Amino acid sequence: MTTYSLDALTQWARETLEAAGATPEMAQSTARALVDAEAVGLRSHGLARLSQYAAHLRSGRVNAKAVPFVRHAHGAAALIDADEGLAFPACDLAINEAIRLSQEFSIAFVGVTRSHHFGAAGNHLERIAASGLAGFAFTNSPAAMPAWGGRRALFGTNPIAATFPRQQDDPVTVDLSLSKVARGKLLVAARDGQEIPLGWALDAQGQPTRDPRAGLKGMMCPAGDVKGAMLALVVELLCVSLTGAAFGFEADSFFDENGNRPHIGHAFIAINPSALVSAEVYHERIETLLAAMLADEDVRIPGYRRADLKRQAQRNGIEVSEDIAAQMSGRQT
């Protein structure tokens, strides 16, 4: 394993995306997001996605010259059009709008339409929490899970993230996929030649499999069985019916170089914690619950491991695979 600084990895990722046709703004926003995911230990949403994004830029699955814009705004709600580009510039704009609108109206809902894979859901919420706001992030994705009782992939893995700021410490941040594991973990296992545990995925015939490649061609298992499938339905409706985006079954897999422009949707909510009670009451309630949780020694606060990993990465850099190190050194393109 070889260690590189976050700046060096971001520069390499940006140059790779620009070489594939992305605008400097799209390349920088995307590179930063990929390295941030790598820094917090989410390899499945980090640099493992770089070649996939570059292939989509080259094949035309992504509008390489996209410029996101506010398509519609009314009161505390806004809709961002990603212009068929990579998702991160549109998500940056959506977070800006969510913060601005929540400061005016105490709550904001910002949807994103005609978009692409948006990476690690929780990372989008860092600026919301840093602004002292509670936040939620949702996205649908290409079909990877069946409706409960169904025999074909219909819903995406449809992650959900939430963040709640604290006064003197890192925010509480929950980030989870509605499949038993994120589909990107199968991508990493396939790349590294590893098996996956039974219960993560089904093959194309609907049978449990340890082969990540068979799982990528088949379906993911929903977290919590029927409950996970129902939550995936909720996210599908939230991100599509309110934004006009494409449903998961209408979008071709991200793992294929060729296919349609996915046109999926995202949704962000920002809430001023003092909108209904005082800031003092909000923080007292948060700390009371966390203290009760931490009374059990094996409990940890969601999001804190990622925050610690990011600080370590900022100080010490990130160890990357030899495959990525070879690409960075120019020995492999």
Secondary structure, 3 states (H helix, E strand, C coil): CEEECHHHHHHHHHHHHHHCCCCHHHHHHHHHHHHHHHHCCCHHHCHHHHHHHHHHHHHCCCCCCCCCEEEEEECCEEEEECCCCCHHHHHHHHHHHHHHHHHHHCEEEEEEEEECCCCCHHHHHHHHHHCCCEEEEEECCCCCEECCCCCCEEECCCCEEEEECCCCCCCEEEEECCECCCCHHHHHHHHHCCCCCCCCEECCCCCECCCHHHHHHCEECECCCHHHHHHHHHHHHHHHCCCCCCCHHHCCCCCCCCCCCCCEEEEEEEECCCCCCCHHHHHHHHHHHHHHHHCCCCCCCCCHHHHHHHHHHHHHCEEECHHHHHHHCCCCC
